[in-house]
Amino acid sequence: MNWRDWQARQAVVELGDRFLSYVDLGEGRPVVLLHGIPTWGFLWSGLAPALALKHRVLVPDLLGYGYSDRRDAFDRSVARQAEAVDAWMDRLGVKDAVVVGHDVGGGVALHLAVRFPQRVDRLCLMDSVCYDAWPGELMIQLGHHGVVKKLSAEAVYRLLKVAAKRGGFAKAPPDGLVEGLLAPYATEVGKVSLVRNAVALNTNHTQELAPRLGQLSVPVLILWGEDDAFLSSKYGERLAWDIPGAKYVKVPDARHFVMWDAPHVVATELYRFLGVEAPEETGVAR
């Protein structure tokens, strides 16, 4: 599925004076997939259909990301994003869900689990922001106040494309994947919104959760690309140590975008975590 097909599947829900775009696939137990920066819901386009064979899979674009509201009118921090996801689930009538978060989406998922525990039935973190492990140097540079004026959308797009291909994947990504992940940010409007997202990256919002991780009582699965160049696997190990009963799986031959480097491993581990027998043919894309 290319990014245009994914976008065509998106529905929109209003959250007060903002709006959030999302994809809704399948039926059954709800599974919410949360992306990071600088991606959007399309990140999950390979895994979501496989999970949707036996679940209802809900994939939002976080506020300010993808094709959700990108106006300069709201706080985009992980703490506020968690509140938005809570409100979105409420609007959809989803009482609780298995919540899966990658990168910044992992930080949002952690806030949901700690602050809105009634929303999270099970929690999976993939190469997630946590503690003081983030933001990385590239995101710090992108969040500098001069970027909006000094760099064109095309220049930012090229920079992100090179960084993603060099550090994000252990194997060559499928044709068009990186371009699709960055498509919403290739315009001037998208660039400005992405810079605002980078400005909102605040390590304090994950550091403040650290003393509360021991209070989590839901099942937790932590999947981490062994060779992640952006978020070291040592942080996955630390999360597994701090969260009672958490299962930690270090995925070999995988970097930051673990769901693309090792799609079958990720799909198998998720189905096992969900307590459901995986279909013989998941149809997971690579």
C-alpha positions as CSV (number, residue, x, y, z in Angstrom):
1,M,0.0,0.0,0.0
2,N,1.5,3.4,-1.0
3,W,1.0,6.5,1.2
4,R,-1.7,8.0,-1.0
5,D,-3.8,4.8,-0.6
6,W,-3.2,5.0,3.1
7,Q,-4.3,8.6,3.3
8,A,-7.4,7.9,1.2
9,R,-8.5,5.4,4.0
10,Q,-8.3,8.1,6.7
11,A,-11.3,9.4,8.5
12,V,-11.4,12.6,10.5
13,V,-12.8,13.3,14.0
14,E,-13.0,16.8,15.6
15,L,-11.5,17.3,19.1
16,G,-12.9,20.6,20.2
17,D,-11.3,23.2,17.8
18,R,-8.8,20.7,16.4
19,F,-9.1,17.6,14.2
20,L,-7.4,14.2,14.1
21,S,-7.0,11.9,11.1
22,Y,-6.9,8.2,11.5
23,V,-7.3,4.8,9.8
24,D,-9.7,2.2,11.2
25,L,-9.2,-1.4,10.0
26,G,-10.7,-4.7,11.0
27,E,-13.0,-5.8,13.8
28,G,-12.5,-7.2,17.3
29,R,-10.3,-6.2,20.2
30,P,-9.0,-2.6,19.6
31,V,-5.3,-2.1,19.0
32,V,-4.0,1.5,18.8
33,L,-0.8,2.1,16.9
34,L,1.1,5.3,17.6
35,H,3.9,6.6,15.4
36,G,6.8,8.9,16.2
37,I,8.8,11.8,14.6
38,P,9.2,12.5,11.7
39,T,6.6,9.9,10.5
40,W,2.8,9.5,10.6
41,G,0.3,6.7,10.7
42,F,1.6,5.4,7.4
43,L,4.5,4.0,9.4
44,W,2.2,1.1,10.4
45,S,1.0,0.4,6.8
46,G,2.9,-2.9,6.7
47,L,1.9,-4.2,10.1
48,A,-1.7,-2.9,10.5
49,P,-3.4,-5.1,7.9
50,A,-1.8,-8.2,9.5
51,L,-3.1,-7.3,12.9
52,A,-6.5,-6.3,11.4
53,L,-7.1,-10.0,10.4
54,K,-8.2,-10.6,14.0
55,H,-8.4,-7.1,15.6
56,R,-9.8,-3.7,15.2
57,V,-6.7,-1.6,14.4
58,L,-6.8,2.1,15.0
59,V,-4.0,4.3,13.6
60,P,-4.1,8.0,14.3
61,D,-1.8,10.8,13.1
62,L,-0.8,12.6,16.2
63,L,-1.8,16.3,16.3
64,G,0.6,18.3,14.2
65,Y,1.7,15.2,12.3
66,G,0.7,13.6,9.0
67,Y,-2.7,14.8,8.0
68,S,-4.1,15.7,11.4
69,D,-4.5,19.4,12.4
70,R,-1.2,21.3,11.7
71,R,-2.1,24.8,12.6
72,D,0.0,26.9,15.0
73,A,-2.6,26.7,17.8
74,F,-1.8,24.0,20.3
75,D,0.8,22.2,22.5
76,R,2.3,19.2,20.6
77,S,4.2,17.7,23.6
78,V,3.9,14.0,24.4
79,A,1.9,14.9,27.5
80,R,-0.7,16.8,25.5
81,Q,-0.7,14.2,22.7
82,A,-1.7,11.6,25.3
83,E,-4.7,13.8,26.3
84,A,-5.7,14.0,22.7
85,V,-5.5,10.3,22.2
86,D,-7.6,9.8,25.3
87,A,-10.2,12.3,23.9
88,W,-10.1,10.6,20.4
89,M,-10.7,7.1,21.9
90,D,-13.6,8.6,23.8
91,R,-15.1,10.0,20.6
92,L,-14.8,6.6,18.9
93,G,-16.4,4.9,21.9
94,V,-13.3,2.8,22.5
95,K,-13.2,2.1,26.3
96,D,-9.7,0.6,26.3
97,A,-7.2,-0.9,23.9
98,V,-3.9,-2.6,23.4
99,V,-1.6,0.4,22.8
100,V,1.5,0.1,20.8
101,G,3.9,3.1,20.5
102,H,7.1,3.7,18.5
103,D,9.5,6.5,19.1
104,V,7.6,9.6,20.2
105,G,4.4,7.5,20.0
106,G,6.0,5.3,22.7
107,G,6.3,8.4,25.0
108,V,2.6,9.1,24.3
109,A,1.8,5.5,25.1
110,L,3.7,5.7,28.4
111,H,1.8,8.8,29.4
112,L,-1.5,7.1,28.5
113,A,-0.6,4.0,30.6
114,V,0.5,6.1,33.6
115,R,-2.0,8.9,33.5
116,F,-5.0,7.3,31.9
117,P,-4.6,3.6,33.0
118,Q,-8.2,2.8,32.2
119,R,-7.5,3.3,28.5
120,V,-4.6,0.8,28.3
121,D,-5.4,-2.9,28.4
122,R,-1.9,-3.9,27.3
123,L,1.2,-1.8,26.4
124,C,3.8,-2.5,23.7
125,L,6.8,-0.1,23.3
126,M,9.0,-0.3,20.2
127,D,12.2,1.7,20.2
128,S,10.5,4.3,22.3
129,V,11.5,7.6,23.6
130,C,12.0,7.4,27.4
131,Y,14.0,8.9,30.3
132,D,16.6,11.3,28.9
133,A,17.3,9.3,25.8
134,W,15.9,12.0,23.4
135,P,15.6,14.1,21.4
136,G,18.4,13.3,19.1
137,E,20.8,15.8,17.6
138,L,18.9,16.0,14.3
139,M,15.6,16.8,16.0
140,I,17.3,19.4,18.2
141,Q,18.7,21.1,15.1
142,L,15.3,20.9,13.4
143,G,13.7,22.5,16.4
144,H,16.0,25.5,16.3
145,H,14.0,28.8,15.8
146,G,16.0,29.6,12.7
147,V,15.1,26.5,10.7
148,V,11.7,27.7,9.6
149,K,13.2,30.8,7.9
150,K,16.6,29.4,6.8
151,L,15.7,26.0,5.3
152,S,13.2,25.3,2.6
153,A,10.8,22.5,2.8
154,E,12.8,20.7,0.1
155,A,16.0,21.1,2.1
156,V,14.4,19.7,5.2
157,Y,12.9,16.8,3.3
158,R,16.3,15.9,1.8
159,L,18.0,16.0,5.2
160,L,15.4,13.8,6.8
161,K,15.4,11.3,3.9
162,V,19.2,10.9,4.1
163,A,19.1,10.5,7.9
164,A,16.2,7.9,7.8
165,K,17.9,5.8,5.1
166,R,21.3,5.9,6.8
167,G,20.3,5.3,10.4
168,G,16.7,4.0,10.4
169,F,17.0,0.7,8.6
170,A,19.3,-2.3,8.8
171,K,18.2,-3.4,5.4
172,A,17.2,-1.4,2.3
173,P,13.7,-0.1,2.9
174,P,11.0,-1.0,0.4
175,D,10.8,1.3,-2.6
176,G,8.9,4.4,-1.8
177,L,8.6,3.8,2.0
178,V,10.8,6.6,3.2
179,E,9.3,9.0,0.7
180,G,5.9,8.1,1.9
181,L,6.8,8.5,5.6
182,L,8.0,12.0,4.9
183,A,5.4,13.0,2.3
184,P,3.3,15.2,4.7
185,Y,6.3,17.3,5.5
186,A,7.5,18.0,1.9
187,T,5.4,21.2,1.7
188,E,6.0,24.5,3.4
189,V,3.0,23.9,5.7
190,G,4.3,20.5,6.5
191,K,7.8,21.7,7.2
192,V,6.6,24.4,9.6
193,S,4.4,21.9,11.4
194,L,7.3,19.4,11.7
195,V,9.5,22.1,13.1
196,R,6.8,22.9,15.7
197,N,6.7,19.2,16.6
198,A,10.5,19.2,17.0
199,V,10.3,22.2,19.3
200,A,7.8,20.4,21.5
201,L,10.2,17.4,22.2
202,N,10.8,17.7,25.9
203,T,12.8,15.1,27.8
204,N,11.1,16.3,31.1
205,H,7.9,14.7,29.9
206,T,9.4,11.3,30.0
207,Q,11.8,11.9,32.9
208,E,8.7,12.7,35.1
209,L,7.3,9.3,34.3
210,A,10.4,7.4,35.5
211,P,9.4,7.2,39.2
212,R,5.9,6.0,38.3
213,L,6.9,3.1,35.9
214,G,6.9,0.7,38.8
215,Q,3.2,1.4,39.3
216,L,2.2,-0.1,35.9
217,S,0.1,-3.2,36.4
218,V,-0.8,-4.0,32.8
219,P,1.1,-6.6,30.7
220,V,4.0,-4.8,28.9
221,L,6.0,-5.9,25.9
222,I,9.2,-4.1,24.8
223,L,10.5,-4.7,21.3
224,W,13.8,-3.0,20.3
225,G,15.9,-3.1,17.2
226,E,19.3,-4.4,18.4
227,D,21.2,-2.0,16.3
228,D,19.0,1.1,16.7
229,A,21.2,4.1,15.9
230,F,18.8,6.7,17.3
231,L,17.6,5.1,20.6
232,S,20.1,2.7,22.1
233,S,18.7,-0.7,23.1
234,K,20.1,-0.1,26.6
235,Y,17.0,2.1,27.2
236,G,14.8,-0.8,26.3
237,E,16.6,-2.9,28.9
238,R,16.2,-0.1,31.5
239,L,12.4,0.1,30.8
240,A,12.2,-3.7,31.2
241,W,14.0,-3.4,34.5
242,D,11.7,-0.6,35.8
243,I,8.3,-1.9,34.7
244,P,7.2,-4.9,36.7
245,G,6.8,-8.1,34.7
246,A,7.7,-6.5,31.4
247,K,8.9,-8.8,28.6
248,Y,11.9,-7.5,26.7
249,V,12.7,-8.7,23.2
250,K,15.9,-7.4,21.5
251,V,15.3,-7.9,17.7
252,P,18.5,-8.9,15.8
253,D,19.3,-7.4,12.4
254,A,17.0,-4.4,13.1
255,R,17.5,-0.7,13.7
256,H,15.0,2.0,14.6
257,F,12.2,1.0,12.2
258,V,12.0,-2.5,13.7
259,M,8.5,-3.1,12.2
260,W,10.0,-2.8,8.7
261,D,13.4,-4.5,9.3
262,A,11.8,-7.5,11.0
263,P,8.1,-7.5,10.2
264,H,7.4,-11.1,10.8
265,V,9.2,-11.2,14.1
266,V,7.3,-8.1,15.3
267,A,3.9,-9.5,14.0
268,T,4.6,-12.9,15.7
269,E,5.6,-11.3,19.0
270,L,2.6,-9.0,19.0
271,Y,0.2,-11.9,18.3
272,R,1.8,-13.9,21.1
273,F,1.5,-10.9,23.4
274,L,-2.2,-10.5,22.5
275,G,-2.8,-14.1,23.4
276,V,-4.2,-14.9,19.9
277,E,-3.0,-17.5,17.5
278,A,-1.4,-15.8,14.6
279,P,-2.9,-16.5,11.2
280,E,-0.8,-18.8,9.0
281,E,-0.5,-16.1,6.5
282,T,-0.4,-12.7,8.2
283,G,0.1,-10.8,4.9
284,V,2.6,-8.6,6.8
285,A,4.3,-6.3,4.3
286,R,8.1,-5.7,3.9
